[in-house]
Amino acid sequence: MRILFKIIAAPSVVILTISWAMLVFLFAWAELILEYVSGATMLIAIALFVTGQTTGGIVLAVVAFLLSPIGLPLIASWLIDKVADLNNALKNFITS
């Protein structure tokens, strides 16, 4: 019965390995782009604070934080790590 589960898990390992590599590649480019967008958004937020539009400045500052490397990209990085952990667990199951 255990060999049956290993045969079923083998295609999943291939799919997870390919998808993990694609996710890492896409994440690297997206993170680079989001850094520039976050910086530009923060500059616009500062300009709105200076002109007296505090509500718009606060909203854009929050958006800039979410786009920064400690916002949404950090969550995406965590998810990519979990995909890699799942892939390694399946590889260990197959080789055991």
Secondary structure, DSSP 8 states (H G I E B T S, - for coil): -HHHHHHHHHHHHHHHHHHHHHHHHHHHHHHHHHHHHHHHHHHHHHHHHHHT-HHHHHHHHHHHHHHSTTSHHHHHHHHHHHHHHHHHHHHHHHH-
